[in-house]
Amino acid sequence: MKFFVDTAEIDQIAELNELGMVDGVTTNPSLIMKSGRDITEVTKEICELISGPVSAEVTATKADGMIAEGLKLAEIAENIAVKVPLTWDGLKACKELRKEKLMVNVTLCFSANQALLAAKAGATFVSPFLGRLDDINLDGIALIDDIRCIYDNYGFETEILAASIRTVNHVLECARIGADVMTAPPKVIRNLANHPLTDQGLAVFLADIEKTGQKIL
Ligand code: E4P
């Protein structure tokens, strides 16, 4: 499963990238606002740092506007994936931008039928939002499972990009189901390394070696 980082914070992307944990980056208008940066400048910096796909989201709501914005965002770098919302206009824009050979990430997907439409429109990625479904007591993981089943039934090549990941369990379940990509905030990716038994075991090992008075260096 590929790891994308869901942030526009350059330092955090760089830190994870040094460990080989970053196959791509996703941003959205809220993450750009949070960064306090100019969308074009920060997206360019991210694209210079990361060779994988970097999603940058359009803000127009009509297909023509989305296409124009998508083409402009794509001028930033070759690894831009234009992010469009899963609306009828977004699907139209997806189809047109794909004709221009651009990567397109169809975002804000909350149902398997929406994901089916994204695949038929030729999306490079579809982004089902797990956490936001869980927030309203719906089953985000079941959605990923349904999309995996449907895409495999018909051999769709659109990659399932599990988004709105909030917990390490989301990551585990997505990997089990076979999501192609997951995008998570840096904190969730770092938390994947944590286990209380690792901490306990390490404390005992360190205490025991100290009792022997030995040092390696
Ligand atoms: C994905 O591309 C989105 O930017 C993101 O995962 C949304 O996550 P949130 O629901 O935690 O805002």
Boltz pocket constraint, residues with backbone or C-beta under 6 A from the ligand:
constraints:
  - pocket:
      binder: B
      contacts: [[A, 6], [A, 26], [A, 27], [A, 28], [A, 107], [A, 127], [A, 129], [A, 131], [A, 132], [A, 163], [A, 164], [A, 165], [A, 183]]
      max_distance: 6.0
